[in-house]
């Protein structure tokens, strides 16, 4: 006996549900997976492109960080090199030559004749040769004092010329030192070397100023001695004139015996 099975559709909703079920059961936007079989049907490796891309991005970021660290280390090393250059001392010193020039000028000033560059010595010599004129002094004393003052004046003029010659002799040495210091300043590898070269140039300038002061002092001393001699000579002339015009005792008669 044959039985008949009859399918009845409840309507369009049941038909739509039947069509939607396969789509719901299938994966949505699933990335494709490719199987690589080993030799002889052995174990296989599944290649996931999403995971591979993430691994490449992570490796690129790590490499970038390493490059940044290397660049930072290079910058720090360059900074240390620059600091070392800025702290490097100048391998040149003009101090010895400057001191020699100053010592040479001081020696010339110390060799001043008769009246030295000393306050007590000047006071003593002026009191002795320029401020102690007497009406009762003999002609020989007046001549000796005038000659002593003349010797002081001539000695002062000679001392001034010797100091001038010594300062002129320092010009060539100063020129060489100035050229060397300017070269060292231009070739300085750091701030400290440039500063030290500038300080030595200032020291050289100070030495030149001291030479100028020495010349002015020597010339002033010579001029002062000349004026002092002139003033004392005028006073001595006045004294001699007064002695010449001073009335004498006159004629005094006395007894004379002509024959024994």
Secondary structure by P-SEA (a helix, b strand, c coil): cbbbbbbbbccaaaaaaaaacccccccccccbbbbbbcccccbbbbbbaaaaaaaaaaaaaaaaaaaaaaaaaaaaaaaaaaaaaaaccccccaaaaaaaaaaaaaaaaaacccccccaaaaaaaaacccccccccccaaaaaaaaaaaaaaaaaaaaaaaaaaaaaaaaaaaaaaaaaaaaaaaaacccaaaaaaaaaaaaaaaaaaaaaaaaaaaaaaaaaaaaaaaaaaaaaaaaaaaaaaacccccbbbbbbbccc
